[in-house]
Each structure stands twice: as C-alpha cells, then as structure tokens.
Amino acid sequence: MEEKYKAEFVRFLFFSWSSCLETVNHLEKINHLYNEVIENNEELILKYNELSSKIFNFIKYVEQNWKT
C-alpha cells in the first residue's frame, strides 16, 4: 500500500514540476512580447527556474531514497 502512496506523491511532484516549467515558458513569452508589462520579469524567471530545479531534484531523491 505504501508503494501506491509513493507513486501518487511522485505523480503530484511531476505535476508541480510541469506547472513550474509552464510558468517559466509563459513568463518568457510575456518578456519577449511585452517587455514593459512586468517590471521584475527576469527575476521571476530566475526564481521559477531555481524552484523547478529544486522540485526536479526532490523528485529524484524521493524515487531513489524513499523506503516503501
């Protein structure tokens, strides 16, 4: 039963990671098309990329190290 919970958690993390990547894509598109719309767009992109990397590393950790 615990294996099922681990799989569901990893699935949730993948959704979170994908959403983060999609947000970066949207921010980059806004930056390219409407540079003046968001003042700190580059900073947001950097932070979302950092968050994306952390989520991905956590996914790898959970898959490899969590006991089931």
C-alpha positions as CSV (number, residue, x, y, z in Angstrom):
1,M,0.0,0.0,0.0
2,E,2.9,2.4,0.8
3,E,4.2,1.9,-2.8
4,K,0.9,3.4,-4.0
5,Y,1.3,6.5,-1.9
6,K,4.9,7.0,-3.0
7,A,3.8,6.7,-6.7
8,E,0.9,9.2,-6.1
9,F,3.3,11.6,-4.4
10,V,5.8,11.4,-7.3
11,R,2.9,11.9,-9.7
12,F,1.9,15.1,-7.8
13,L,5.5,16.3,-7.8
14,F,5.7,15.8,-11.6
15,F,2.5,17.9,-12.0
16,S,4.1,20.6,-9.8
17,W,7.3,20.5,-11.8
18,S,5.5,20.7,-15.1
19,S,3.4,23.6,-13.9
20,C,6.6,25.4,-12.8
21,L,8.1,24.9,-16.3
22,E,5.0,26.1,-18.0
23,T,5.0,29.2,-15.8
24,V,8.6,29.9,-16.9
25,N,7.5,29.5,-20.5
26,H,4.7,32.0,-20.1
27,L,6.9,34.5,-18.3
28,E,9.5,34.2,-21.1
29,K,6.8,34.7,-23.7
30,I,5.5,37.8,-21.9
31,N,9.0,39.1,-21.6
32,H,9.6,38.6,-25.3
33,L,6.2,40.1,-26.5
34,Y,5.5,42.7,-23.8
35,N,8.8,43.6,-22.2
36,E,7.4,46.5,-20.2
37,V,4.4,44.7,-18.7
38,I,6.2,43.1,-15.7
39,E,8.9,45.0,-14.1
40,N,10.8,42.2,-12.5
41,N,10.1,39.5,-15.1
42,E,13.8,38.4,-15.4
43,E,13.9,37.9,-11.6
44,L,10.7,35.9,-11.7
45,I,12.1,33.7,-14.4
46,L,15.3,33.1,-12.5
47,K,13.4,32.2,-9.3
48,Y,11.0,29.9,-11.1
49,N,13.9,28.1,-12.8
50,E,15.5,27.7,-9.4
51,L,12.3,26.3,-8.0
52,S,11.9,24.0,-11.0
53,S,15.4,22.6,-10.4
54,K,14.7,22.0,-6.7
55,I,11.4,20.2,-7.4
56,F,13.2,18.0,-10.0
57,N,16.0,17.2,-7.6
58,F,13.4,16.3,-4.9
59,I,11.6,14.0,-7.3
60,K,14.9,12.2,-8.0
61,Y,15.5,12.0,-4.2
62,V,12.0,10.6,-3.5
63,E,12.3,8.0,-6.3
64,Q,15.7,6.8,-5.2
65,N,15.7,7.1,-1.4
66,W,12.2,6.8,0.0
67,K,11.5,3.5,1.5
68,T,8.3,1.7,0.6
